[in-house]
């Protein structure tokens, strides 16, 4: 109820609104109040999910487990390499390798092979078309893609931190699910082996073509090298030997030329000294020449000359120049001198002849030296050509040997049917369906229904703006006067409860009405209310019972009270007091009678009633 003046109590200024603590009891009361809403939503959700789950077809699962190695088994040892590398062992490469293999298992190439192998394109149960009518079946078969259907059923699940991968199939048929999983595993293994064999075959064909070209090139290089050796007389010797021989020749010629030049210089010096001594005529100089001492014949002539000279000297002391002995000695001395000088001239002539011979020898040696040098240059030039041809022949031989060895390796590996993929566990038929998960779905539905029902209950409660208790009134800032409980009486005859306060003055209802009267009067002791309006937004909410009870309570306190029934649609005040309703408020408004004539007394002292009067067809027209 509002205050007597109809105004709400304002919040005092300067006092902030205190945050109310969470009241769990209040929420629990809401749950209890709306329990049937919660139960209804719970049962609706659980029932709907249960019906939907039970209507779903049963799905069975089958899993085939594979082990995928990053590298092929090294059956032939590490020296024989495969034509198709499966992996390198590095972390990032292996990561990309395994991700690629997972995509390959789900690829159209593998699934299409399985579809063709098992004839799934005509399996209506697999395609989900077994329940279609015949007139729509052909059109559906043209639109559906069996490969896409198989890919939708296939899941590839790698096991973390391992080389194991699980190939899982979900299908409505448990046996077909196991057959599909095993066939996919076999198809992937076969495709992997075929890829290796095909790669080996392509590599072998390419190497065969390269081997033929290399063999031709090797033969040509060998013939070119042989022709070069034959042309340059290298069949029985080598360029290294030729170069050694030429070097030895150069050394020998240089040594000989040095000796010739040395001897030539010696002869030149000797001839010059002899000529100088002979031309001077000084026999002392002649006697001091080295050639005189070294030549025995000249030495004898020198002795003969010395003897003759000594003899002339001895005779000169005894004889005069004209003495016959003196003349004979002089003649002998002159002859010895002539013989000595003649022999010296002969020696000079011989030395000059040797000198000329040495000059010619020197010229010949120089020519030979130049010839050997030219020969050495030619050998060096031929060595460059030879090395080029030999290198070309060696490279061709090396390439030929390498390709030939690789060909043999591929022949060995092609005969080996090794695979880096193997089945760890084949798929087994499991009769327990994985879908629909009835327990899980019902549990989730129960949780969803419970929380959904509670959420709906709280939503309805918080969206409900009706006043349900004094707390709601006080929350609006309106003063609360009191509470009138439900009054017992005949539900079919509401007027039987209107005079309950008068008939039962000591009842709880009467006491609460007197409390409301007291609160109302004490709210404004200086200016007590003169007019009180009792109204509601809907019919049968207790307006008549409330106004009659308050009127009786106020009249019993000694106040003069007039109850005015302004309900022009369903008036009931006159029935409560057993009064006639021929005249009343409507009569006063239209002027059919006066106010005093329309007011009626009641059995309660001090309580008067102004009934509604005749009900007009359109009550709103009374105010116009």
C-alpha positions in Angstrom: 0.0 0.0 0.0 1.0 3.6 -0.6 1.1 6.4 1.9 -2.1 8.2 2.5 -1.2 11.0 0.1 -0.3 8.4 -2.6 3.3 9.5 -2.9 6.3 7.2 -2.5 8.9 7.9 0.2 11.9 9.5 -1.4 15.5 8.3 -0.7 17.1 10.8 1.7 19.7 12.9 0.0 23.3 12.4 0.9 22.9 8.7 1.7 24.3 6.4 -1.0 22.5 3.2 -1.9 24.2 0.4 0.0 25.0 -2.7 -2.0 22.9 -5.5 -0.8 24.7 -8.8 -0.1 23.8 -11.9 -2.1 20.9 -13.5 -0.4 21.0 -17.2 -1.2 17.8 -17.8 0.7 16.1 -15.4 -1.7 17.3 -17.4 -4.7 16.3 -20.6 -3.1 12.8 -19.2 -2.5 12.7 -18.3 -6.2 13.6 -21.8 -7.1 11.0 -23.3 -4.8 8.4 -20.8 -6.1 9.1 -21.6 -9.8 9.9 -25.3 -9.2 7.2 -26.4 -11.6 8.7 -24.2 -14.3 12.1 -25.7 -13.7 10.7 -29.3 -13.7 8.8 -28.6 -16.9 11.8 -27.2 -18.7 14.0 -30.1 -17.3 11.5 -32.8 -18.5 11.0 -31.0 -21.8 14.7 -30.8 -22.6 15.5 -34.3 -21.3 12.6 -35.8 -23.2 13.3 -34.0 -26.4 17.0 -35.0 -26.3 16.1 -38.5 -25.3 13.6 -38.8 -28.2 16.1 -37.3 -30.7 18.9 -39.5 -29.4 16.9 -42.7 -29.6 15.7 -41.8 -33.1 19.3 -41.4 -34.4 20.8 -44.4 -36.3 23.5 -46.3 -34.4 27.0 -45.5 -35.6 29.8 -48.1 -35.1 33.5 -47.3 -35.1 36.5 -49.4 -36.2 40.2 -48.3 -36.0 43.2 -49.6 -37.8 46.6 -48.6 -36.3 49.6 -47.9 -38.5 53.2 -47.3 -37.8 54.8 -44.8 -40.3 58.6 -44.7 -40.3 60.3 -41.6 -41.6 63.0 -43.7 -43.3 63.0 -46.9 -45.2 64.5 -50.0 -43.6 68.2 -50.2 -44.4 68.1 -53.8 -45.6 70.9 -53.3 -48.1 73.0 -51.2 -45.8 73.6 -47.4 -45.7 75.6 -47.4 -49.0 72.6 -48.3 -51.2 70.3 -45.3 -51.3 66.7 -45.3 -52.3 65.5 -43.4 -55.3 62.6 -42.0 -53.3 63.6 -40.4 -50.0 61.1 -40.8 -47.2 62.7 -38.6 -44.6 66.0 -37.1 -43.4 65.6 -37.5 -39.7 65.5 -33.8 -38.8 62.7 -32.6 -36.5 61.1 -30.0 -38.8 61.3 -32.2 -41.9 59.7 -35.2 -40.0 56.9 -32.9 -38.8 56.1 -31.8 -42.3 56.5 -35.4 -43.5 54.0 -36.8 -41.0 51.5 -34.0 -41.6 51.8 -34.8 -45.3 51.1 -38.5 -44.7 48.0 -37.7 -42.7 46.7 -35.7 -45.6 47.6 -38.4 -48.0 45.6 -41.0 -46.1 42.5 -38.8 -46.3 43.3 -37.8 -49.9 41.0 -38.4 -52.8 43.6 -40.7 -54.4 43.4 -43.2 -51.5 39.7 -43.0 -50.8 38.8 -43.3 -54.5 40.9 -46.4 -54.7 39.0 -47.9 -51.8 35.7 -46.9 -53.3 36.5 -48.7 -56.6 38.0 -51.7 -54.8 34.9 -52.3 -52.6 32.3 -51.0 -55.1 31.0 -48.4 -52.7 29.6 -46.3 -55.5 26.7 -48.8 -55.8 26.3 -49.6 -52.1 23.0 -47.8 -51.2 23.4 -48.5 -47.5 26.9 -47.0 -47.5 25.6 -43.9 -49.4 22.7 -43.6 -47.1 20.2 -43.9 -49.9 18.7 -47.3 -49.0 15.5 -45.7 -47.7 14.8 -43.5 -50.7 11.9 -44.3 -53.0 12.9 -45.7 -56.4 11.8 -42.6 -58.3 14.2 -40.4 -56.4 17.1 -42.9 -56.2 18.6 -42.3 -59.6 18.7 -38.5 -59.2 20.3 -38.9 -55.7 22.9 -41.3 -57.1 23.9 -38.8 -59.8 24.3 -36.0 -57.2 26.1 -37.9 -54.5 29.9 -38.4 -54.4 30.9 -41.8 -52.8 34.5 -40.5 -52.3 33.2 -37.5 -50.3 31.0 -39.8 -48.3 33.9 -42.0 -47.4 36.1 -39.0 -46.5 33.3 -37.8 -44.2 33.4 -41.1 -42.4 37.2 -41.2 -42.2 39.2 -39.7 -39.3 43.0 -39.8 -39.1 44.2 -39.4 -35.5 48.0 -39.4 -34.8 49.1 -40.6 -31.4 51.1 -37.8 -29.7 54.9 -38.2 -29.4 54.9 -41.4 -31.5 55.0 -42.7 -35.1 51.6 -44.3 -34.7 48.5 -43.1 -36.5 45.0 -44.4 -36.1 42.7 -44.7 -39.1 39.2 -44.6 -37.8 35.9 -45.2 -39.7 32.4 -44.5 -38.4 29.6 -46.2 -40.2 26.1 -47.6 -39.5 27.4 -51.1 -40.2 30.0 -52.5 -37.7 31.5 -55.0 -40.2 31.7 -52.5 -43.0 33.4 -50.0 -40.7 36.1 -52.6 -39.9 36.4 -53.5 -43.6 36.7 -49.9 -44.7 39.4 -49.1 -42.0 41.5 -52.1 -43.1 41.0 -51.4 -46.8 42.1 -47.8 -46.4 45.2 -48.9 -44.4 46.1 -51.4 -47.1 45.4 -48.9 -49.9 47.7 -46.4 -48.3 50.4 -49.0 -47.8 50.1 -50.1 -51.4 50.1 -46.6 -52.8 53.2 -45.8 -50.7 54.9 -48.9 -52.1 53.8 -48.1 -55.6 55.1 -44.6 -55.3 58.5 -45.9 -54.2 58.6 -48.5 -57.0 57.4 -46.0 -59.6 60.0 -43.5 -58.4 62.7 -46.2 -58.6 61.5 -47.2 -62.1 61.5 -43.6 -63.4 65.0 -43.0 -61.9 66.2 -46.2 -63.5 64.9 -45.3 -66.9 66.5 -41.9 -66.6 69.8 -43.3 -65.5 69.7 -45.9 -68.4 69.4 -43.0 -70.9 72.2 -41.1 -69.1 74.3 -44.3 -69.0 74.1 -44.7 -72.8 75.1 -41.1 -73.4 77.9 -41.4 -70.8 79.2 -44.6 -72.5 79.3 -42.8 -75.9 81.1 -39.9 -74.4 83.5 -42.1 -72.6 84.3 -44.0 -75.8 84.9 -40.8 -77.7 87.2 -39.4 -75.0 89.2 -42.7 -74.9 89.6 -42.6 -78.7 90.6 -39.0 -78.6 93.2 -39.7 -75.9 94.6 -42.7 -77.8 94.8 -40.7 -81.1 96.7 -38.0 -79.3 99.2 -40.5 -77.9 99.6 -42.2 -81.3 100.1 -38.9 -83.1 102.6 -37.6 -80.6 104.5 -41.0 -80.2 103.3 -41.5 -76.6 102.3 -45.1 -77.0 105.4 -46.5 -75.3 106.3 -43.5 -73.3 104.7 -40.7 -71.5 104.8 -37.0 -71.6 106.4 -37.0 -68.2 109.3 -39.2 -69.5 109.6 -36.9 -72.5 109.7 -33.9 -70.3 112.4 -35.6 -68.1 114.5 -36.5 -71.2 114.2 -32.9 -72.5 115.2 -31.5 -69.1 118.2 -33.8 -69.0 119.2 -32.7 -72.4 119.0 -29.1 -71.4 121.1 -29.7 -68.4 123.8 -31.6 -70.4 124.0 -29.0 -73.1 124.2 -26.2 -70.6 127.0 -28.0 -68.8 128.9 -28.6 -72.1 128.3 -25.0 -73.3 129.7 -23.7 -70.0 132.8 -25.8 -70.3 133.3 -24.7 -73.9 133.0 -21.1 -73.0 135.5 -21.6 -70.1 138.0 -23.3 -72.4 137.5 -20.7 -75.1 138.3 -18.0 -72.6 141.5 -19.8 -71.5 142.7 -20.2 -75.1 142.0 -16.6 -75.9 144.1 -15.4 -72.9 146.9 -17.8 -73.8 147.1 -16.7 -77.4 147.1 -13.1 -76.4 150.0 -13.6 -73.9 152.1 -15.6 -76.4 151.6 -13.0 -79.1 152.6 -10.2 -76.9 155.8 -12.0 -75.7 156.7 -12.9 -79.3 156.1 -9.4 -80.7 158.2 -7.8 -77.9 161.3 -9.9 -78.8 162.2 -10.1 -75.1 163.3 -13.6 -74.6 163.0 -13.2 -70.8 159.3 -12.7 -71.3 159.2 -15.6 -73.7 161.0 -17.8 -71.2 158.4 -16.8 -68.5 155.4 -18.0 -70.5 153.4 -20.8 -68.9 153.2 -22.6 -72.2 157.0 -22.9 -72.3 157.0 -24.7 -69.0 154.1 -26.9 -69.9 155.3 -27.9 -73.4 158.2 -30.4 -73.1 159.4 -29.8 -76.6 159.4 -26.0 -76.1 161.0 -26.6 -72.8 163.8 -28.5 -74.5 164.2 -25.7 -77.0 164.3 -23.3 -74.1 167.1 -25.3 -72.5 168.9 -25.4 -75.8 168.6 -21.7 -76.1 169.8 -21.2 -72.5 172.8 -23.4 -73.2 173.7 -21.5 -76.3 173.2 -18.2 -74.5 175.5 -19.4 -71.7 178.1 -20.6 -74.2 178.1 -17.3 -76.0 178.5 -15.5 -72.7 181.5 -17.8 -71.8 183.2 -17.3 -75.2 182.6 -13.6 -75.1 184.9 -13.4 -72.1 187.7 -15.2 -74.0 187.1 -14.3 -77.6 186.2 -11.4 -79.6 183.1 -11.1 -81.7 184.9 -12.1 -84.8 186.4 -15.2 -83.4 185.3 -18.3 -85.3 184.2 -20.0 -82.1 182.4 -16.8 -81.1 180.6 -16.7 -84.5 179.8 -20.3 -84.3 178.3 -19.9 -80.9 176.4 -16.8 -82.1 175.0 -18.7 -85.0 174.0 -21.6 -82.7 172.3 -19.1 -80.4 170.4 -17.5 -83.3 169.3 -20.9 -84.5 168.1 -21.9 -81.0 166.2 -18.7 -80.8 164.6 -19.2 -84.2 163.6 -22.7 -83.4 162.1 -21.5 -80.1 160.2 -18.7 -81.7 159.1 -20.9 -84.6 157.7 -23.4 -82.1 155.9 -20.7 -80.2 154.3 -19.5 -83.5 153.2 -23.1 -84.1 151.7 -23.3 -80.6 149.9 -20.0 -81.2 148.6 -21.3 -84.5 147.4 -24.5 -82.8 145.7 -22.6 -80.0 144.0 -20.3 -82.6 142.8 -23.4 -84.4 141.4 -24.8 -81.1 139.9 -21.4 -80.4 138.1 -21.3 -83.7 136.9 -24.9 -83.1 135.6 -23.9 -79.7 133.7 -20.9 -81.3 132.1 -23.3 -83.7 131.3 -25.7 -81.0 129.8 -22.9 -78.9 127.6 -21.9 -81.8 126.4 -25.5 -82.3 125.7 -25.9 -78.6 123.7 -22.7 -78.6 121.7 -24.0 -81.5 121.1 -27.3 -79.8 120.0 -25.5 -76.7 117.4 -23.5 -78.6 116.2 -26.6 -80.3 115.8 -28.4 -77.0 114.0 -25.4 -75.5 111.6 -25.4 -78.4 111.1 -29.1 -78.0 110.5 -28.5 -74.2 107.8 -25.9 -75.1 106.2 -28.2 -77.5 106.1 -30.9 -74.8 104.6 -28.5 -72.4 101.9 -27.6 -74.9 101.2 -31.2 -75.7 101.1 -31.9 -72.0 98.3 -29.3 -71.6 96.3 -30.9 -74.4 97.1 -34.3 -73.0 95.9 -33.4 -69.5 92.7 -31.9 -70.9 91.9 -35.1 -72.8 93.0 -37.3 -69.9 90.8 -35.2 -67.5 87.8 -35.5 -69.8 88.4 -39.2 -70.1 88.7 -39.5 -66.3 85.5 -37.4 -65.7 83.6 -39.5 -68.2 84.9 -42.7 -66.6 84.0 -41.5 -63.1 80.5 -40.4 -64.2 80.0 -43.6 -66.0 81.1 -45.7 -63.0 78.9 -43.6 -60.7 75.8 -44.0 -62.9 76.5 -47.7 -63.4 76.8 -48.2 -59.7 73.6 -46.3 -59.0 71.8 -48.4 -61.7 72.9 -51.5 -59.8 71.7 -50.1 -56.5 68.3 -49.3 -58.0 68.1 -52.8 -59.5 68.7 -54.2 -56.0 66.2 -51.8 -54.3 63.5 -52.4 -56.9 63.7 -56.1 -56.1 63.3 -55.3 -52.4 59.6 -54.9 -51.5 60.3 -52.9 -48.3 57.8 -50.4 -47.0 58.1 -47.7 -44.3 54.5 -48.2 -43.4 53.2 -51.3 -41.6 50.0 -52.3 -39.8 50.3 -52.5 -36.0 46.7 -53.5 -35.2 44.1 -54.3 -37.9 40.6 -53.0 -37.3 38.2 -55.4 -35.5 34.4 -55.5 -35.6 33.0 -53.7 -32.6 29.3 -54.3 -31.9 29.0 -51.5 -29.4 27.9 -48.3 -31.1 29.8 -45.1 -30.4 26.9 -42.9 -31.5 24.4 -41.9 -30.3 25.9 -41.6 -26.8 22.7 -42.0 -24.9 24.1 -41.6 -21.4 26.2 -38.7 -22.3 23.4 -37.0 -24.2 20.9 -37.5 -21.4 23.4 -36.3 -18.8 24.1 -33.2 -20.9 20.4 -32.7 -21.4 19.8 -33.1 -17.7 22.4 -30.5 -16.9 21.1 -28.2 -19.7 17.5 -28.7 -18.7 18.2 -28.0 -15.1 20.2 -24.9 -15.7 17.9 -23.8 -18.5 14.9 -24.3 -16.2 16.6 -22.4 -13.4 17.6 -19.6 -15.9 14.1 -19.4 -17.2 12.7 -19.3 -13.6 15.0 -16.5 -12.7 14.2 -14.7 -15.9 10.5 -14.9 -15.3 11.0 -13.9 -11.7 13.1 -10.8 -12.5 10.9 -9.8 -15.4 7.8 -10.1 -13.1 7.2 -6.5 -11.9 4.1 -7.4 -9.8 4.3 -6.7 -6.0 4.4 -9.9 -4.1 5.4 -8.7 -0.6 6.3 -5.7 1.5 10.0 -6.0 0.3 8.9 -5.1 -3.2 6.9 -2.1 -1.9 9.8 -0.9 0.2 12.2 -1.4 -2.8 10.2 1.1 -4.7 10.6 3.7 -1.9 6.9 3.5 -0.9 5.9 3.3 2.7 4.4 -0.1 3.8 1.3 0.2 6.0 0.5 -3.4 6.7 -0.5 -6.8 5.3 -4.0 -8.3 5.1 -3.8 -12.1 5.0 -6.1 -14.3 3.0 -9.6 -14.3 4.6 -11.4 -17.7 4.9 -14.8 -17.9 3.3 -16.8 -19.2 0.3 -14.7 -18.9 -2.8 -17.9 -18.9 -5.0 -19.4 -16.0 -2.9 -16.7 -13.4 -2.3 -19.1 -11.0 -0.4 -19.3 -13.6 2.4 -15.7 -12.5 3.4 -16.2 -8.8 3.3 -17.7 -8.4 6.8 -15.2 -10.9 8.4 -13.6 -8.1 10.4 -17.0 -7.1 11.8 -18.0 -10.7 12.5 -14.6 -11.8 13.9 -13.3 -8.7 15.7 -10.7 -10.8 17.6 -9.3 -12.6 14.6 -5.8 -12.1 13.2 -7.3 -10.4 10.1 -9.1 -7.8 12.3 -5.9 -7.2 14.3 -3.9 -6.6 11.1 -6.5 -4.2 9.8 -6.3 -2.2 13.0 -2.5 -2.2 12.7 -2.9 -0.7 9.2 -5.3 1.9 10.6 -2.8 2.8 13.3 0.1 3.0 10.9 -1.9 5.2 8.5 -2.9 7.6 11.2 0.6 7.9 12.7 2.3 8.5 9.4 0.8 12.0 9.4 -0.4 12.8 13.0 -0.7 16.5 12.4 -2.7 16.1 9.2 -4.3 12.7 9.1 -5.6 11.6 5.6 -9.1 12.5 4.7 -9.4 10.4 1.5 -8.0 7.0 0.8 -8.1 5.3 -2.6 -8.0 1.5 -2.9 -7.4 0.3 -6.4 -5.7 -2.5 -8.4 -4.8 -3.3 -12.0 -7.0 -6.4 -12.3 -10.3 -7.6 -11.0 -10.8 -10.0 -8.0 -7.6 -8.8 -6.3 -9.4 -7.9 -3.0 -10.2 -4.3 -3.4 -13.8 -4.6 -2.0 -12.7 -6.8 0.9 -9.9 -4.4 1.7 -11.9 -1.2 1.6 -14.8 -2.7 3.6 -12.4 -4.0 6.3 -10.6 -0.7 6.6 -13.9 1.2 6.7 -15.2 -1.0 9.5 -11.9 -0.6 11.4 -11.9 3.2 11.1 -15.6 3.5 12.0 -15.0 1.3 15.1 -12.3 3.8 16.1 -14.9 6.6 16.2 -14.3 8.1 12.8 -17.1 8.9 10.4 -16.3 6.9 7.2 -17.9 7.0 3.8 -17.2 4.2 1.4 -17.7 5.2 -2.3 -18.0 2.4 -4.8 -16.6 3.8 -8.1 -16.3 0.5 -9.9 -18.6 1.1 -12.8 -18.1 -2.4 -14.3 -18.3 -4.9 -11.5 -19.6 -3.1 -8.4 -19.9 -5.2 -5.2 -20.0 -2.8 -2.2 -23.9 -2.9 -2.1 -23.8 -6.7 -2.0 -21.3 -6.7 1.0 -23.8 -4.6 3.1 -27.0 -6.0 1.6 -28.0 -2.6 0.1 -30.0 -1.7 -3.0 -28.2 -0.2 -5.9 -31.0 1.7 -7.7 -29.3 5.0 -7.0 -25.7 5.8 -6.3 -22.6 7.5 -7.6 -23.7 7.3 -11.2 -27.0 8.8 -10.3 -25.3 11.7 -8.5 -23.0 12.3 -11.5 -25.8 12.4 -14.0 -28.0 14.5 -11.6 -30.8 12.0 -11.1 -30.6 12.5 -7.4 -28.7 14.5 -4.7 -25.7 13.3 -2.8 -27.5 13.0 0.5 -30.2 10.9 -1.1 -27.6 8.5 -2.5 -25.7 7.9 0.7 -26.9 4.9 2.7 -26.2 3.9 6.3 -24.9 0.5 7.4 -25.2 -1.7 10.5 -21.8 -0.3 11.6 -22.1 2.9 13.5 -20.4 5.8 11.7 -20.0 3.9 8.5 -21.8 5.1 5.4 -21.9 3.8 1.8 -22.3 5.5 -1.6 -23.0 2.6 -3.9 -22.1 2.7 -7.6 -25.6 3.1 -8.7 -26.9 1.8 -12.1 -24.0 0.6 -14.3 -23.9 2.7 -17.5 -23.2 1.2 -20.9 -20.0 3.2 -21.2 -18.7 4.4 -17.8 -16.2 6.7 -19.5 -19.0 8.8 -20.9 -20.1 9.8 -17.3 -17.2 12.3 -17.2 -18.2 14.2 -20.4 
